[in-house]
């Protein structure tokens, strides 16, 4: 998929389905993170550490090697899910310390989705784990995040190690990984491919914007004011009238001496 998108042979919008469910999010999850399953364990851990450092996310406290799982089914608090919860990406070590990554490409969060994911971890695991939500724009998700934060607080006194990040920030992180000579050539090419993929598919993922620390722009409160536009002007009306005879005069033009010659 990375090659097809970067060579302009495909677009992921072709995977968008009807309704609220956006199956292309599964395609994005697999395209971005799936190649780590084919990389040497030590190299994959190095790449993951560099990615988290570039994003400013503290790494989970691993007890040993962390392994990637795509869409793991996890038992959680029955009050939130009757069966299981399924995060898109999970890196977990042998004792359950985890990095949980939920992927959204425009779809909303379902009710208590993040809370159910976090509470699927054991109490000790929550102390050492991290939770990431990847979205196109962070602002539309803030209300749902705060509701999940309140839900977690009702079930657990431990802090929620959570980070909501934009895809453009991840694109910048992969750009830096692609330049890091400590990684193998194949890993750098994967990082460069992901960076190109995200820049092509998310127009907001242009490099460098997040590094500018731009101040957020508030939505303007201006409204169309009809009385302002219907107020009568103090300028007096003109007395000019259309003078028909003036426009009836025919111009006296000399006939042209030019003519077509065979």
C-alpha positions in Angstrom: 0.0 0.0 0.0 2.9 2.4 0.8 4.3 1.9 -2.7 0.9 2.2 -4.4 0.0 5.5 -2.7 3.4 7.1 -3.1 3.5 6.2 -6.8 -0.1 7.7 -7.2 -1.5 4.3 -8.1 -4.1 4.2 -5.3 -5.9 6.4 -2.8 -7.2 5.1 0.5 -10.5 6.9 0.2 -11.5 4.0 -2.0 -11.9 2.0 1.2 -14.3 4.4 2.8 -17.6 2.6 3.6 -21.1 3.9 4.3 -22.2 5.1 7.7 -20.0 6.0 10.6 -17.7 3.0 10.3 -14.6 3.9 8.2 -12.9 0.6 7.2 -10.0 2.5 5.7 -8.8 3.1 9.3 -7.9 -0.6 9.4 -6.0 -0.1 6.1 -4.1 2.9 7.6 -3.3 0.9 10.8 -1.9 -2.0 8.8 0.0 0.2 6.3 1.7 2.4 8.9 2.4 -0.1 11.7 2.2 -3.6 10.1 5.7 -3.6 8.5 7.2 -3.6 12.0 6.1 -7.3 12.2 8.7 -8.0 9.4 11.6 -6.2 11.0 14.1 -7.7 13.4 12.9 -7.4 17.0 15.8 -5.2 18.2 15.5 -2.9 15.2 11.7 -2.6 15.6 12.2 -1.6 19.3 14.7 1.0 18.2 12.3 2.4 15.6 9.5 2.5 18.2 11.6 4.3 20.7 12.7 6.9 18.2 9.0 7.4 17.1 7.9 7.9 20.7 10.8 10.3 21.5 10.0 12.4 18.4 6.3 12.5 19.4 7.2 13.6 23.0 5.5 10.5 24.4 7.4 8.7 27.3 8.0 5.1 26.5 6.2 2.4 28.6 8.3 0.8 31.3 9.1 -2.4 29.5 10.1 -5.5 31.4 11.5 -7.1 28.3 10.9 -7.3 24.5 7.6 -5.7 23.4 5.7 -7.4 20.6 3.2 -5.9 18.1 -0.4 -7.1 17.8 -2.9 -5.8 15.4 -6.5 -5.5 16.6 -6.1 -7.6 19.8 -9.3 -8.6 21.5 -9.1 -7.6 25.2 -11.5 -8.3 28.1 -12.5 -5.1 29.8 -14.9 -3.8 32.5 -18.3 -5.4 31.9 -20.0 -2.1 32.6 -18.4 -0.7 29.5 -18.3 -3.7 27.1 -20.2 -6.9 27.4 -17.6 -8.9 25.5 -14.3 -7.3 24.5 -12.6 -4.2 23.3 -10.4 -4.1 20.2 -7.7 -1.4 19.9 -6.1 -1.0 16.5 -2.5 -1.5 17.6 -0.8 -2.8 20.7 2.8 -3.2 21.7 3.0 -5.4 24.9 5.7 -7.2 26.8 5.4 -10.5 28.5 3.9 -9.2 31.7 1.3 -6.9 29.9 3.0 -3.5 30.0 1.6 -1.9 26.9 1.5 0.9 24.4 -2.1 1.0 23.1 -2.7 2.9 19.9 -6.3 3.8 18.6 -6.5 5.0 15.0 -9.1 7.4 13.7 -9.3 8.7 10.2 -12.4 10.9 10.5 -14.7 8.5 12.3 -15.9 9.4 15.8 -15.0 7.5 19.0 -17.7 5.0 20.1 -19.1 5.4 23.6 -16.4 4.8 26.3 -14.1 3.4 23.6 -10.9 4.8 25.1 -11.9 4.1 28.7 -12.7 0.4 27.8 -9.3 0.1 26.2 -7.4 1.5 29.2 -9.4 -0.4 31.8 -8.7 -3.6 30.0 -5.2 -3.4 31.5 -4.5 -4.7 34.9 -3.9 -2.2 37.8 -0.1 -2.7 37.8 0.0 -2.6 34.0 -1.7 0.8 34.0 1.2 2.2 36.0 3.7 1.4 33.3 1.6 1.7 30.1 0.8 4.4 27.6 -2.2 5.2 25.5 -2.3 7.1 22.2 -5.1 8.3 20.0 -4.2 9.2 16.4 -6.6 11.6 14.6 -6.7 14.0 11.7 -7.7 16.9 13.9 -7.6 16.7 17.8 -10.2 19.3 18.6 -13.4 17.4 17.5 -12.4 14.6 19.9 -11.9 16.6 23.1 -15.4 16.2 24.4 -15.4 12.4 24.0 -11.9 12.3 25.6 -13.1 14.2 28.7 -16.1 11.9 29.0 -13.7 8.9 28.9 -11.4 10.5 31.4 -14.3 10.9 33.8 -15.3 7.2 33.3 -11.7 6.1 34.0 -11.6 8.2 37.2 -14.7 6.4 38.4 -13.1 3.0 38.0 -9.4 3.7 38.7 -7.5 6.1 40.9 -4.3 5.8 38.9 -3.5 8.5 36.3 -4.4 7.9 32.6 -1.2 8.1 30.6 -2.9 9.4 27.5 -1.8 11.4 24.4 -4.1 12.6 21.6 -1.9 13.3 18.5 -2.5 14.4 14.9 -1.4 12.4 11.9 0.7 15.3 10.8 2.8 15.0 14.0 3.3 11.4 13.3 4.3 12.3 9.7 7.0 14.6 11.1 8.2 11.8 13.5 8.5 9.4 10.6 10.4 12.0 8.5 12.9 12.2 11.3 13.2 8.4 11.6 13.8 8.2 7.9 16.9 10.5 8.4 18.3 8.7 11.5 21.4 6.8 10.4 21.2 4.6 13.6 18.4 2.6 11.9 19.0 0.1 9.1 18.5 1.1 5.5 15.3 -1.0 5.2 13.8 0.6 8.3 14.6 4.1 7.1 12.9 3.3 3.8 9.8 2.2 5.6 9.8 5.4 7.7 10.2 7.5 4.5 7.4 5.6 2.8 5.1 6.2 5.8 6.0 9.9 5.8 5.1 10.1 2.1 1.9 8.1 2.6 0.7 10.4 5.3 1.6 13.6 3.4 -0.3 12.4 0.3 -3.4 11.1 2.1 -3.7 13.9 4.7 -3.3 17.3 3.2 -2.7 18.7 6.7 0.4 16.5 7.2 2.7 19.0 5.4 6.0 18.9 7.2 7.0 21.5 9.8 3.7 23.1 10.8 3.6 21.6 14.3 7.1 22.9 15.0 6.0 26.5 14.6 4.0 26.7 17.8 1.3 28.6 16.1 -1.4 30.1 18.4 -4.9 28.7 17.8 -7.2 31.0 16.0 -10.6 31.4 17.6 -13.7 31.1 15.5 -14.9 34.6 14.6 -18.2 35.9 16.1 -19.1 38.0 13.2 -22.7 37.7 11.9 -24.5 39.1 8.9 -26.2 42.3 10.0 -29.2 43.0 7.8 -30.1 46.5 9.4 -26.5 47.7 8.7 -26.9 46.9 4.9 -30.4 48.2 4.6 -29.7 51.6 6.2 -30.5 54.4 3.8 -27.6 56.5 2.6 -27.5 60.3 3.0 -26.3 60.7 -0.5 -29.1 62.4 -2.6 -30.6 60.6 -5.5 -29.2 61.6 -9.0 -31.4 63.5 -11.4 -29.9 61.8 -14.5 -32.3 60.3 -17.0 -31.9 58.1 -20.0 -31.9 60.3 -23.1 -33.1 58.1 -25.9 -32.6 60.6 -28.8 -28.9 60.9 -27.9 -28.4 57.2 -28.5 -30.3 57.2 -31.8 -27.7 59.3 -33.6 -25.9 57.3 -36.2 -22.1 57.6 -36.5 -20.9 59.1 -39.8 -18.2 56.6 -40.8 -16.4 56.9 -44.1 -16.8 53.8 -46.2 -13.6 51.6 -46.4 -11.8 51.4 -49.7 -10.6 47.9 -48.9 -12.2 45.0 -50.8 -11.5 41.4 -51.2 -9.5 40.6 -54.4 -9.3 37.1 -55.9 
